[in-house]
Amino acid sequence: MIVSKVLFIIGGFAMLALGVAGIVLPVLPATPFLLAASFCFMKSSARLYNWIMTNQFIGPRIERMRGAGLTAKEKICIYLFACLLIVPIIVLTESTRLRIFLTALLVIKAAVFLRIKTAPRKSG
């Protein structure tokens, strides 16, 4: 029992680190990692779970994904921003492997965004 709690805590912090990196890096999706972190903390420690859910930067993001999801406009803006940062590298690099990798990354990111729940448009 103690070992599983420790493993969930370690996993939670690893997922949290990847999620925070995903907020900054366009090639890494933040939301799945933050959701995984909240799950790990929920399974291991009420204090850590409350901490992540009340964090002013991370908590609202997790709550939105659990609830309504992202609006179509938000999805498009996020994806276009990632394309804006990645496509120039694809165009300018001479490495075929890097081009294939980054193109696959954009396709996977699009597939993930299509699977994320789309919230209704905000009125007003």
Backbone as XML, in Angstrom:
<?xml version="1.0"?>
<chain id="A" units="angstrom">
  <residue number="1" name="MET">
    <atom name="N" x="0.825" y="-1.199" z="0.000"/>
    <atom name="CA" x="0.000" y="0.000" z="0.000"/>
    <atom name="C" x="0.868" y="1.263" z="0.000"/>
  </residue>
  <residue number="2" name="ILE">
    <atom name="N" x="1.857" y="1.298" z="0.870"/>
    <atom name="CA" x="2.759" y="2.455" z="0.943"/>
    <atom name="C" x="3.547" y="2.578" z="-0.354"/>
  </residue>
  <residue number="3" name="VAL">
    <atom name="N" x="3.986" y="1.463" z="-0.905"/>
    <atom name="CA" x="4.778" y="1.486" z="-2.139"/>
    <atom name="C" x="3.946" y="2.064" z="-3.282"/>
  </residue>
  <residue number="4" name="SER">
    <atom name="N" x="2.686" y="1.684" z="-3.383"/>
    <atom name="CA" x="1.848" y="2.205" z="-4.467"/>
    <atom name="C" x="1.628" y="3.709" z="-4.307"/>
  </residue>
  <residue number="5" name="LYS">
    <atom name="N" x="1.472" y="4.173" z="-3.060"/>
    <atom name="CA" x="1.309" y="5.617" z="-2.844"/>
    <atom name="C" x="2.560" y="6.372" z="-3.274"/>
  </residue>
  <residue number="6" name="VAL">
    <atom name="N" x="3.722" y="5.837" z="-2.918"/>
    <atom name="CA" x="4.984" y="6.480" z="-3.293"/>
    <atom name="C" x="5.131" y="6.495" z="-4.812"/>
  </residue>
  <residue number="7" name="LEU">
    <atom name="N" x="4.793" y="5.387" z="-5.456"/>
    <atom name="CA" x="4.877" y="5.331" z="-6.921"/>
    <atom name="C" x="3.918" y="6.315" z="-7.574"/>
  </residue>
  <residue number="8" name="PHE">
    <atom name="N" x="2.717" y="6.451" z="-7.022"/>
    <atom name="CA" x="1.765" y="7.423" z="-7.564"/>
    <atom name="C" x="2.265" y="8.853" z="-7.352"/>
  </residue>
  <residue number="9" name="ILE">
    <atom name="N" x="2.896" y="9.121" z="-6.216"/>
    <atom name="CA" x="3.434" y="10.463" z="-5.970"/>
    <atom name="C" x="4.564" y="10.765" z="-6.939"/>
  </residue>
  <residue number="10" name="ILE">
    <atom name="N" x="5.470" y="9.813" z="-7.122"/>
    <atom name="CA" x="6.567" y="10.002" z="-8.069"/>
    <atom name="C" x="6.013" y="10.197" z="-9.483"/>
  </residue>
  <residue number="11" name="GLY">
    <atom name="N" x="5.053" y="9.354" z="-9.862"/>
    <atom name="CA" x="4.426" y="9.482" z="-11.176"/>
    <atom name="C" x="3.708" y="10.819" z="-11.328"/>
  </residue>
  <residue number="12" name="GLY">
    <atom name="N" x="3.061" y="11.271" z="-10.253"/>
    <atom name="CA" x="2.360" y="12.548" z="-10.286"/>
    <atom name="C" x="3.308" y="13.708" z="-10.531"/>
  </residue>
  <residue number="13" name="PHE">
    <atom name="N" x="4.433" y="13.698" z="-9.846"/>
    <atom name="CA" x="5.399" y="14.781" z="-10.053"/>
    <atom name="C" x="6.047" y="14.698" z="-11.434"/>
  </residue>
  <residue number="14" name="ALA">
    <atom name="N" x="6.274" y="13.482" z="-11.933"/>
    <atom name="CA" x="6.822" y="13.337" z="-13.288"/>
    <atom name="C" x="5.829" y="13.872" z="-14.318"/>
  </residue>
  <residue number="15" name="MET">
    <atom name="N" x="4.554" y="13.526" z="-14.171"/>
    <atom name="CA" x="3.529" y="14.016" z="-15.092"/>
    <atom name="C" x="3.360" y="15.532" z="-14.966"/>
  </residue>
  <residue number="16" name="LEU">
    <atom name="N" x="3.462" y="16.035" z="-13.739"/>
    <atom name="CA" x="3.364" y="17.480" z="-13.527"/>
    <atom name="C" x="4.511" y="18.208" z="-14.239"/>
  </residue>
  <residue number="17" name="ALA">
    <atom name="N" x="5.722" y="17.664" z="-14.133"/>
    <atom name="CA" x="6.872" y="18.280" z="-14.799"/>
    <atom name="C" x="6.671" y="18.299" z="-16.312"/>
  </residue>
  <residue number="18" name="LEU">
    <atom name="N" x="6.194" y="17.185" z="-16.878"/>
    <atom name="CA" x="5.936" y="17.138" z="-18.314"/>
    <atom name="C" x="4.806" y="18.096" z="-18.706"/>
  </residue>
  <residue number="19" name="GLY">
    <atom name="N" x="3.791" y="18.191" z="-17.865"/>
    <atom name="CA" x="2.677" y="19.098" z="-18.141"/>
    <atom name="C" x="3.103" y="20.553" z="-18.124"/>
  </residue>
  <residue number="20" name="VAL">
    <atom name="N" x="3.924" y="20.922" z="-17.155"/>
    <atom name="CA" x="4.413" y="22.301" z="-17.091"/>
    <atom name="C" x="5.310" y="22.582" z="-18.296"/>
  </residue>
  <residue number="21" name="ALA">
    <atom name="N" x="6.134" y="21.610" z="-18.667"/>
    <atom name="CA" x="6.964" y="21.776" z="-19.869"/>
    <atom name="C" x="6.068" y="21.933" z="-21.104"/>
  </residue>
  <residue number="22" name="GLY">
    <atom name="N" x="4.965" y="21.202" z="-21.133"/>
    <atom name="CA" x="4.034" y="21.282" z="-22.257"/>
    <atom name="C" x="3.340" y="22.622" z="-22.377"/>
  </residue>
  <residue number="23" name="ILE">
    <atom name="N" x="3.228" y="23.348" z="-21.279"/>
    <atom name="CA" x="2.643" y="24.688" z="-21.342"/>
    <atom name="C" x="3.556" y="25.613" z="-22.128"/>
  </residue>
  <residue number="24" name="VAL">
    <atom name="N" x="4.859" y="25.400" z="-21.990"/>
    <atom name="CA" x="5.851" y="26.268" z="-22.622"/>
    <atom name="C" x="6.251" y="25.774" z="-24.011"/>
  </residue>
  <residue number="25" name="LEU">
    <atom name="N" x="6.367" y="24.464" z="-24.184"/>
    <atom name="CA" x="6.838" y="23.890" z="-25.449"/>
    <atom name="C" x="5.667" y="23.524" z="-26.357"/>
  </residue>
  <residue number="26" name="PRO">
    <atom name="N" x="5.685" y="23.972" z="-27.601"/>
    <atom name="CA" x="4.558" y="23.692" z="-28.489"/>
    <atom name="C" x="4.485" y="22.240" z="-28.964"/>
  </residue>
  <residue number="27" name="VAL">
    <atom name="N" x="5.573" y="21.496" z="-28.824"/>
    <atom name="CA" x="5.576" y="20.117" z="-29.314"/>
    <atom name="C" x="5.050" y="19.133" z="-28.278"/>
  </residue>
  <residue number="28" name="LEU">
    <atom name="N" x="4.828" y="19.584" z="-27.059"/>
    <atom name="CA" x="4.406" y="18.704" z="-25.978"/>
    <atom name="C" x="3.029" y="19.139" z="-25.480"/>
  </residue>
  <residue number="29" name="PRO">
    <atom name="N" x="2.034" y="18.251" z="-25.517"/>
    <atom name="CA" x="0.712" y="18.646" z="-25.026"/>
    <atom name="C" x="0.692" y="18.687" z="-23.499"/>
  </residue>
  <residue number="30" name="ALA">
    <atom name="N" x="0.226" y="19.765" z="-22.926"/>
    <atom name="CA" x="0.233" y="19.930" z="-21.472"/>
    <atom name="C" x="-0.923" y="19.196" z="-20.793"/>
  </residue>
  <residue number="31" name="THR">
    <atom name="N" x="-2.091" y="19.281" z="-21.374"/>
    <atom name="CA" x="-3.307" y="18.828" z="-20.704"/>
    <atom name="C" x="-3.306" y="17.350" z="-20.321"/>
  </residue>
  <residue number="32" name="PRO">
    <atom name="N" x="-2.942" y="16.421" z="-21.218"/>
    <atom name="CA" x="-2.955" y="15.018" z="-20.797"/>
    <atom name="C" x="-2.034" y="14.744" z="-19.612"/>
  </residue>
  <residue number="33" name="PHE">
    <atom name="N" x="-0.891" y="15.400" z="-19.590"/>
    <atom name="CA" x="0.040" y="15.193" z="-18.481"/>
    <atom name="C" x="-0.492" y="15.785" z="-17.182"/>
  </residue>
  <residue number="34" name="LEU">
    <atom name="N" x="-1.146" y="16.938" z="-17.260"/>
    <atom name="CA" x="-1.721" y="17.537" z="-16.061"/>
    <atom name="C" x="-2.886" y="16.703" z="-15.537"/>
  </residue>
  <residue number="35" name="LEU">
    <atom name="N" x="-3.677" y="16.149" z="-16.439"/>
    <atom name="CA" x="-4.762" y="15.257" z="-16.012"/>
    <atom name="C" x="-4.199" y="14.003" z="-15.350"/>
  </residue>
  <residue number="36" name="ALA">
    <atom name="N" x="-3.129" y="13.455" z="-15.919"/>
    <atom name="CA" x="-2.491" y="12.274" z="-15.334"/>
    <atom name="C" x="-1.901" y="12.604" z="-13.963"/>
  </residue>
  <residue number="37" name="ALA">
    <atom name="N" x="-1.316" y="13.782" z="-13.831"/>
    <atom name="CA" x="-0.763" y="14.204" z="-12.536"/>
    <atom name="C" x="-1.872" y="14.299" z="-11.494"/>
  </residue>
  <residue number="38" name="SER">
    <atom name="N" x="-3.003" y="14.900" z="-11.873"/>
    <atom name="CA" x="-4.100" y="15.026" z="-10.908"/>
    <atom name="C" x="-4.624" y="13.642" z="-10.517"/>
  </residue>
  <residue number="39" name="PHE">
    <atom name="N" x="-4.674" y="12.714" z="-11.460"/>
    <atom name="CA" x="-5.108" y="11.342" z="-11.162"/>
    <atom name="C" x="-4.144" y="10.682" z="-10.180"/>
  </residue>
  <residue number="40" name="CYS">
    <atom name="N" x="-2.843" y="10.801" z="-10.452"/>
    <atom name="CA" x="-1.836" y="10.198" z="-9.566"/>
    <atom name="C" x="-1.923" y="10.788" z="-8.158"/>
  </residue>
  <residue number="41" name="PHE">
    <atom name="N" x="-2.076" y="12.103" z="-8.068"/>
    <atom name="CA" x="-2.180" y="12.730" z="-6.745"/>
    <atom name="C" x="-3.479" y="12.353" z="-6.048"/>
  </residue>
  <residue number="42" name="MET">
    <atom name="N" x="-4.549" y="12.191" z="-6.812"/>
    <atom name="CA" x="-5.820" y="11.791" z="-6.231"/>
    <atom name="C" x="-5.700" y="10.395" z="-5.612"/>
  </residue>
  <residue number="43" name="LYS">
    <atom name="N" x="-4.949" y="9.516" z="-6.264"/>
    <atom name="CA" x="-4.775" y="8.149" z="-5.773"/>
    <atom name="C" x="-3.799" y="8.060" z="-4.600"/>
  </residue>
  <residue number="44" name="SER">
    <atom name="N" x="-2.933" y="9.070" z="-4.451"/>
    <atom name="CA" x="-1.870" y="8.931" z="-3.464"/>
    <atom name="C" x="-2.010" y="9.850" z="-2.253"/>
  </residue>
  <residue number="45" name="SER">
    <atom name="N" x="-2.386" y="11.107" z="-2.478"/>
    <atom name="CA" x="-2.339" y="12.078" z="-1.391"/>
    <atom name="C" x="-3.411" y="13.143" z="-1.568"/>
  </residue>
  <residue number="46" name="ALA">
    <atom name="N" x="-4.292" y="13.240" z="-0.586"/>
    <atom name="CA" x="-5.339" y="14.265" z="-0.640"/>
    <atom name="C" x="-4.723" y="15.663" z="-0.614"/>
  </residue>
  <residue number="47" name="ARG">
    <atom name="N" x="-3.634" y="15.824" z="0.128"/>
    <atom name="CA" x="-2.986" y="17.136" z="0.221"/>
    <atom name="C" x="-2.409" y="17.563" z="-1.129"/>
  </residue>
  <residue number="48" name="LEU">
    <atom name="N" x="-1.724" y="16.644" z="-1.834"/>
    <atom name="CA" x="-1.172" y="16.974" z="-3.145"/>
    <atom name="C" x="-2.275" y="17.200" z="-4.175"/>
  </residue>
  <residue number="49" name="TYR">
    <atom name="N" x="-3.327" y="16.406" z="-4.100"/>
    <atom name="CA" x="-4.449" y="16.576" z="-5.018"/>
    <atom name="C" x="-5.096" y="17.947" z="-4.813"/>
  </residue>
  <residue number="50" name="ASN">
    <atom name="N" x="-5.320" y="18.326" z="-3.553"/>
    <atom name="CA" x="-5.887" y="19.648" z="-3.276"/>
    <atom name="C" x="-4.951" y="20.757" z="-3.737"/>
  </residue>
  <residue number="51" name="TRP">
    <atom name="N" x="-3.647" y="20.550" z="-3.578"/>
    <atom name="CA" x="-2.675" y="21.550" z="-4.003"/>
    <atom name="C" x="-2.750" y="21.780" z="-5.514"/>
  </residue>
  <residue number="52" name="ILE">
    <atom name="N" x="-2.775" y="20.684" z="-6.296"/>
    <atom name="CA" x="-2.783" y="20.850" z="-7.757"/>
    <atom name="C" x="-4.113" y="21.430" z="-8.240"/>
  </residue>
  <residue number="53" name="MET">
    <atom name="N" x="-5.203" y="21.061" z="-7.581"/>
    <atom name="CA" x="-6.513" y="21.547" z="-8.016"/>
    <atom name="C" x="-6.760" y="23.003" z="-7.604"/>
  </residue>
  <residue number="54" name="THR">
    <atom name="N" x="-6.072" y="23.478" z="-6.574"/>
    <atom name="CA" x="-6.251" y="24.865" z="-6.158"/>
    <atom name="C" x="-5.143" y="25.774" z="-6.695"/>
  </residue>
  <residue number="55" name="ASN">
    <atom name="N" x="-4.194" y="25.214" z="-7.411"/>
    <atom name="CA" x="-3.140" y="26.012" z="-8.015"/>
    <atom name="C" x="-3.770" y="26.935" z="-9.046"/>
  </residue>
  <residue number="56" name="GLN">
    <atom name="N" x="-3.435" y="28.215" z="-9.000"/>
    <atom name="CA" x="-4.110" y="29.197" z="-9.862"/>
    <atom name="C" x="-3.820" y="29.018" z="-11.343"/>
  </residue>
  <residue number="57" name="PHE">
    <atom name="N" x="-2.716" y="28.372" z="-11.700"/>
    <atom name="CA" x="-2.381" y="28.175" z="-13.113"/>
    <atom name="C" x="-2.824" y="26.809" z="-13.631"/>
  </residue>
  <residue number="58" name="ILE">
    <atom name="N" x="-2.700" y="25.790" z="-12.810"/>
    <atom name="CA" x="-2.956" y="24.421" z="-13.256"/>
    <atom name="C" x="-4.389" y="23.978" z="-12.977"/>
  </residue>
  <residue number="59" name="GLY">
    <atom name="N" x="-4.909" y="24.326" z="-11.811"/>
    <atom name="CA" x="-6.245" y="23.884" z="-11.405"/>
    <atom name="C" x="-7.351" y="24.212" z="-12.395"/>
  </residue>
  <residue number="60" name="PRO">
    <atom name="N" x="-7.453" y="25.478" z="-12.846"/>
    <atom name="CA" x="-8.521" y="25.804" z="-13.801"/>
    <atom name="C" x="-8.410" y="25.036" z="-15.117"/>
  </residue>
  <residue number="61" name="ARG">
    <atom name="N" x="-7.193" y="24.773" z="-15.558"/>
    <atom name="CA" x="-6.986" y="24.019" z="-16.798"/>
    <atom name="C" x="-7.523" y="22.590" z="-16.654"/>
  </residue>
  <residue number="62" name="ILE">
    <atom name="N" x="-7.245" y="21.980" z="-15.522"/>
    <atom name="CA" x="-7.731" y="20.614" z="-15.272"/>
    <atom name="C" x="-9.249" y="20.612" z="-15.161"/>
  </residue>
  <residue number="63" name="GLU">
    <atom name="N" x="-9.795" y="21.566" z="-14.430"/>
    <atom name="CA" x="-11.255" y="21.645" z="-14.270"/>
    <atom name="C" x="-11.966" y="21.819" z="-15.611"/>
  </residue>
  <residue number="64" name="ARG">
    <atom name="N" x="-11.413" y="22.650" z="-16.485"/>
    <atom name="CA" x="-12.041" y="22.857" z="-17.798"/>
    <atom name="C" x="-12.027" y="21.578" z="-18.617"/>
  </residue>
  <residue number="65" name="MET">
    <atom name="N" x="-10.937" y="20.832" z="-18.553"/>
    <atom name="CA" x="-10.860" y="19.598" z="-19.330"/>
    <atom name="C" x="-11.807" y="18.541" z="-18.772"/>
  </residue>
  <residue number="66" name="ARG">
    <atom name="N" x="-12.010" y="18.532" z="-17.485"/>
    <atom name="CA" x="-12.952" y="17.590" z="-16.880"/>
    <atom name="C" x="-14.387" y="17.977" z="-17.196"/>
  </residue>
  <residue number="67" name="GLY">
    <atom name="N" x="-14.619" y="19.265" z="-17.347"/>
    <atom name="CA" x="-15.977" y="19.758" z="-17.572"/>
    <atom name="C" x="-16.283" y="19.971" z="-19.032"/>
  </residue>
  <residue number="68" name="ALA">
    <atom name="N" x="-16.341" y="21.221" z="-19.426"/>
    <atom name="CA" x="-16.814" y="21.587" z="-20.760"/>
    <atom name="C" x="-15.797" y="21.334" z="-21.863"/>
  </residue>
  <residue number="69" name="GLY">
    <atom name="N" x="-14.520" y="21.415" z="-21.574"/>
    <atom name="CA" x="-13.503" y="21.250" z="-22.615"/>
    <atom name="C" x="-13.089" y="22.599" z="-23.179"/>
  </residue>
  <residue number="70" name="LEU">
    <atom name="N" x="-12.424" y="22.579" z="-24.323"/>
    <atom name="CA" x="-11.966" y="23.794" z="-24.994"/>
    <atom name="C" x="-12.961" y="24.189" z="-26.084"/>
  </residue>
  <residue number="71" name="THR">
    <atom name="N" x="-13.081" y="25.483" z="-26.314"/>
    <atom name="CA" x="-13.930" y="25.913" z="-27.423"/>
    <atom name="C" x="-13.189" y="25.637" z="-28.733"/>
  </residue>
  <residue number="72" name="ALA">
    <atom name="N" x="-13.912" y="25.597" z="-29.812"/>
    <atom name="CA" x="-13.294" y="25.347" z="-31.118"/>
    <atom name="C" x="-12.271" y="26.434" z="-31.436"/>
  </residue>
  <residue number="73" name="LYS">
    <atom name="N" x="-12.592" y="27.673" z="-31.082"/>
    <atom name="CA" x="-11.668" y="28.783" z="-31.330"/>
    <atom name="C" x="-10.365" y="28.591" z="-30.559"/>
  </residue>
  <residue number="74" name="GLU">
    <atom name="N" x="-10.455" y="28.155" z="-29.311"/>
    <atom name="CA" x="-9.250" y="27.915" z="-28.508"/>
    <atom name="C" x="-8.410" y="26.790" z="-29.111"/>
  </residue>
  <residue number="75" name="LYS">
    <atom name="N" x="-9.067" y="25.732" z="-29.540"/>
    <atom name="CA" x="-8.344" y="24.620" z="-30.165"/>
    <atom name="C" x="-7.592" y="25.085" z="-31.406"/>
  </residue>
  <residue number="76" name="ILE">
    <atom name="N" x="-8.273" y="25.853" z="-32.235"/>
    <atom name="CA" x="-7.649" y="26.338" z="-33.478"/>
    <atom name="C" x="-6.477" y="27.262" z="-33.170"/>
  </residue>
  <residue number="77" name="CYS">
    <atom name="N" x="-6.664" y="28.181" z="-32.230"/>
    <atom name="CA" x="-5.576" y="29.109" z="-31.877"/>
    <atom name="C" x="-4.363" y="28.373" z="-31.333"/>
  </residue>
  <residue number="78" name="ILE">
    <atom name="N" x="-4.576" y="27.407" z="-30.461"/>
    <atom name="CA" x="-3.465" y="26.641" z="-29.891"/>
    <atom name="C" x="-2.748" y="25.863" z="-30.983"/>
  </residue>
  <residue number="79" name="TYR">
    <atom name="N" x="-3.506" y="25.223" z="-31.853"/>
    <atom name="CA" x="-2.895" y="24.429" z="-32.914"/>
    <atom name="C" x="-2.141" y="25.317" z="-33.912"/>
  </residue>
  <residue number="80" name="LEU">
    <atom name="N" x="-2.719" y="26.452" z="-34.264"/>
    <atom name="CA" x="-2.035" y="27.360" z="-35.189"/>
    <atom name="C" x="-0.747" y="27.917" z="-34.585"/>
  </residue>
  <residue number="81" name="PHE">
    <atom name="N" x="-0.749" y="28.165" z="-33.284"/>
    <atom name="CA" x="0.461" y="28.632" z="-32.621"/>
    <atom name="C" x="1.543" y="27.558" z="-32.687"/>
  </residue>
  <residue number="82" name="ALA">
    <atom name="N" x="1.167" y="26.303" z="-32.455"/>
    <atom name="CA" x="2.136" y="25.211" z="-32.558"/>
    <atom name="C" x="2.675" y="25.111" z="-33.984"/>
  </residue>
  <residue number="83" name="CYS">
    <atom name="N" x="1.789" y="25.246" z="-34.966"/>
    <atom name="CA" x="2.224" y="25.205" z="-36.375"/>
    <atom name="C" x="3.159" y="26.363" z="-36.693"/>
  </residue>
  <residue number="84" name="LEU">
    <atom name="N" x="2.842" y="27.529" z="-36.160"/>
    <atom name="CA" x="3.666" y="28.710" z="-36.389"/>
    <atom name="C" x="5.096" y="28.495" z="-35.887"/>
  </residue>
  <residue number="85" name="LEU">
    <atom name="N" x="5.244" y="27.743" z="-34.817"/>
    <atom name="CA" x="6.571" y="27.492" z="-34.267"/>
    <atom name="C" x="7.277" y="26.295" z="-34.914"/>
  </residue>
  <residue number="86" name="ILE">
    <atom name="N" x="6.516" y="25.322" z="-35.381"/>
    <atom name="CA" x="7.124" y="24.082" z="-35.879"/>
    <atom name="C" x="7.333" y="24.091" z="-37.391"/>
  </residue>
  <residue number="87" name="VAL">
    <atom name="N" x="6.402" y="24.639" z="-38.155"/>
    <atom name="CA" x="6.496" y="24.601" z="-39.618"/>
    <atom name="C" x="7.771" y="25.264" z="-40.147"/>
  </residue>
  <residue number="88" name="PRO">
    <atom name="N" x="8.201" y="26.402" z="-39.615"/>
    <atom name="CA" x="9.470" y="26.957" z="-40.120"/>
    <atom name="C" x="10.662" y="26.009" z="-39.945"/>
  </residue>
  <residue number="89" name="ILE">
    <atom name="N" x="10.660" y="25.249" z="-38.862"/>
    <atom name="CA" x="11.743" y="24.277" z="-38.661"/>
    <atom name="C" x="11.655" y="23.185" z="-39.724"/>
  </residue>
  <residue number="90" name="ILE">
    <atom name="N" x="10.439" y="22.729" z="-40.013"/>
    <atom name="CA" x="10.253" y="21.702" z="-41.041"/>
    <atom name="C" x="10.755" y="22.214" z="-42.384"/>
  </residue>
  <residue number="91" name="VAL">
    <atom name="N" x="10.459" y="23.459" z="-42.698"/>
    <atom name="CA" x="10.848" y="24.048" z="-43.989"/>
    <atom name="C" x="12.356" y="24.285" z="-44.061"/>
  </residue>
  <residue number="92" name="LEU">
    <atom name="N" x="12.953" y="24.745" z="-42.987"/>
    <atom name="CA" x="14.351" y="25.156" z="-43.020"/>
    <atom name="C" x="15.362" y="24.037" z="-42.769"/>
  </residue>
  <residue number="93" name="THR">
    <atom name="N" x="14.930" y="22.949" z="-42.166"/>
    <atom name="CA" x="15.879" y="21.880" z="-41.853"/>
    <atom name="C" x="16.215" y="21.054" z="-43.088"/>
  </residue>
  <residue number="94" name="GLU">
    <atom name="N" x="17.410" y="20.514" z="-43.075"/>
    <atom name="CA" x="17.827" y="19.627" z="-44.158"/>
    <atom name="C" x="17.639" y="18.159" z="-43.782"/>
  </residue>
  <residue number="95" name="SER">
    <atom name="N" x="17.348" y="17.907" z="-42.525"/>
    <atom name="CA" x="17.202" y="16.542" z="-42.031"/>
    <atom name="C" x="15.822" y="15.983" z="-42.377"/>
  </residue>
  <residue number="96" name="THR">
    <atom name="N" x="15.816" y="14.947" z="-43.167"/>
    <atom name="CA" x="14.554" y="14.301" z="-43.540"/>
    <atom name="C" x="13.898" y="13.660" z="-42.322"/>
  </residue>
  <residue number="97" name="ARG">
    <atom name="N" x="14.703" y="13.066" z="-41.465"/>
    <atom name="CA" x="14.160" y="12.433" z="-40.253"/>
    <atom name="C" x="13.476" y="13.452" z="-39.359"/>
  </residue>
  <residue number="98" name="LEU">
    <atom name="N" x="14.089" y="14.613" z="-39.201"/>
    <atom name="CA" x="13.483" y="15.659" z="-38.379"/>
    <atom name="C" x="12.180" y="16.154" z="-39.014"/>
  </residue>
  <residue number="99" name="ARG">
    <atom name="N" x="12.172" y="16.301" z="-40.323"/>
    <atom name="CA" x="10.939" y="16.717" z="-41.019"/>
    <atom name="C" x="9.822" y="15.710" z="-40.788"/>
  </residue>
  <residue number="100" name="ILE">
    <atom name="N" x="10.143" y="14.439" z="-40.927"/>
    <atom name="CA" x="9.133" y="13.386" z="-40.729"/>
    <atom name="C" x="8.640" y="13.397" z="-39.286"/>
  </residue>
  <residue number="101" name="PHE">
    <atom name="N" x="9.576" y="13.507" z="-38.346"/>
    <atom name="CA" x="9.215" y="13.511" z="-36.929"/>
    <atom name="C" x="8.297" y="14.686" z="-36.592"/>
  </residue>
  <residue number="102" name="LEU">
    <atom name="N" x="8.674" y="15.884" z="-37.012"/>
    <atom name="CA" x="7.875" y="17.070" z="-36.687"/>
    <atom name="C" x="6.522" y="17.068" z="-37.388"/>
  </residue>
  <residue number="103" name="THR">
    <atom name="N" x="6.481" y="16.573" z="-38.605"/>
    <atom name="CA" x="5.206" y="16.454" z="-39.314"/>
    <atom name="C" x="4.301" y="15.452" z="-38.595"/>
  </residue>
  <residue number="104" name="ALA">
    <atom name="N" x="4.863" y="14.329" z="-38.182"/>
    <atom name="CA" x="4.088" y="13.339" z="-37.427"/>
    <atom name="C" x="3.592" y="13.934" z="-36.114"/>
  </residue>
  <residue number="105" name="LEU">
    <atom name="N" x="4.427" y="14.737" z="-35.494"/>
    <atom name="CA" x="4.050" y="15.384" z="-34.243"/>
    <atom name="C" x="2.848" y="16.304" z="-34.447"/>
  </residue>
  <residue number="106" name="LEU">
    <atom name="N" x="2.857" y="17.069" z="-35.524"/>
    <atom name="CA" x="1.717" y="17.951" z="-35.810"/>
    <atom name="C" x="0.451" y="17.145" z="-36.105"/>
  </residue>
  <residue number="107" name="VAL">
    <atom name="N" x="0.588" y="16.033" z="-36.794"/>
    <atom name="CA" x="-0.577" y="15.182" z="-37.088"/>
    <atom name="C" x="-1.132" y="14.589" z="-35.793"/>
  </residue>
  <residue number="108" name="ILE">
    <atom name="N" x="-0.240" y="14.127" z="-34.915"/>
    <atom name="CA" x="-0.678" y="13.564" z="-33.632"/>
    <atom name="C" x="-1.351" y="14.642" z="-32.787"/>
  </residue>
  <residue number="109" name="LYS">
    <atom name="N" x="-0.767" y="15.828" z="-32.774"/>
    <atom name="CA" x="-1.360" y="16.937" z="-32.012"/>
    <atom name="C" x="-2.755" y="17.265" z="-32.545"/>
  </residue>
  <residue number="110" name="ALA">
    <atom name="N" x="-2.930" y="17.252" z="-33.864"/>
    <atom name="CA" x="-4.254" y="17.491" z="-34.448"/>
    <atom name="C" x="-5.228" y="16.399" z="-34.028"/>
  </residue>
  <residue number="111" name="ALA">
    <atom name="N" x="-4.775" y="15.157" z="-34.036"/>
    <atom name="CA" x="-5.642" y="14.041" z="-33.631"/>
    <atom name="C" x="-6.053" y="14.167" z="-32.165"/>
  </residue>
  <residue number="112" name="VAL">
    <atom name="N" x="-5.116" y="14.580" z="-31.321"/>
    <atom name="CA" x="-5.435" y="14.773" z="-29.906"/>
    <atom name="C" x="-6.467" y="15.888" z="-29.744"/>
  </residue>
  <residue number="113" name="PHE">
    <atom name="N" x="-6.276" y="16.998" z="-30.461"/>
    <atom name="CA" x="-7.227" y="18.101" z="-30.368"/>
    <atom name="C" x="-8.609" y="17.703" z="-30.867"/>
  </residue>
  <residue number="114" name="LEU">
    <atom name="N" x="-8.674" y="16.861" z="-31.868"/>
    <atom name="CA" x="-9.973" y="16.406" z="-32.358"/>
    <atom name="C" x="-10.686" y="15.538" z="-31.325"/>
  </residue>
  <residue number="115" name="ARG">
    <atom name="N" x="-9.915" y="14.839" z="-30.509"/>
    <atom name="CA" x="-10.509" y="13.962" z="-29.501"/>
    <atom name="C" x="-10.898" y="14.704" z="-28.217"/>
  </residue>
  <residue number="116" name="ILE">
    <atom name="N" x="-10.296" y="15.869" z="-27.986"/>
    <atom name="CA" x="-10.635" y="16.648" z="-26.790"/>
    <atom name="C" x="-12.051" y="17.190" z="-26.938"/>
  </residue>
  <residue number="117" name="LYS">
    <atom name="N" x="-12.778" y="17.137" z="-25.853"/>
    <atom name="CA" x="-14.155" y="17.624" z="-25.847"/>
    <atom name="C" x="-14.198" y="19.097" z="-26.254"/>
  </residue>
  <residue number="118" name="THR">
    <atom name="N" x="-15.149" y="19.426" z="-27.130"/>
    <atom name="CA" x="-15.312" y="20.812" z="-27.578"/>
    <atom name="C" x="-16.452" y="21.450" z="-26.799"/>
  </residue>
  <residue number="119" name="ALA">
    <atom name="N" x="-16.125" y="22.530" z="-26.123"/>
    <atom name="CA" x="-17.124" y="23.254" z="-25.330"/>
    <atom name="C" x="-17.968" y="24.116" z="-26.253"/>
  </residue>
  <residue number="120" name="PRO">
    <atom name="N" x="-19.198" y="24.365" z="-25.863"/>
    <atom name="CA" x="-20.017" y="25.293" z="-26.652"/>
    <atom name="C" x="-19.424" y="26.681" z="-26.607"/>
  </residue>
  <residue number="121" name="ARG">
    <atom name="N" x="-19.751" y="27.481" z="-27.629"/>
    <atom name="CA" x="-19.255" y="28.854" z="-27.685"/>
    <atom name="C" x="-19.719" y="29.652" z="-26.475"/>
  </residue>
  <residue number="122" name="LYS">
    <atom name="N" x="-18.826" y="30.510" z="-26.011"/>
    <atom name="CA" x="-19.177" y="31.385" z="-24.894"/>
    <atom name="C" x="-20.099" y="32.472" z="-25.403"/>
  </residue>
  <residue number="123" name="SER">
    <atom name="N" x="-21.195" y="32.661" z="-24.728"/>
    <atom name="CA" x="-22.126" y="33.722" z="-25.163"/>
    <atom name="C" x="-21.778" y="35.021" z="-24.448"/>
  </residue>
  <residue number="124" name="GLY">
    <atom name="N" x="-21.955" y="36.099" z="-25.164"/>
    <atom name="CA" x="-21.753" y="37.410" z="-24.576"/>
    <atom name="C" x="-20.394" y="37.851" z="-24.808"/>
  </residue>
</chain>
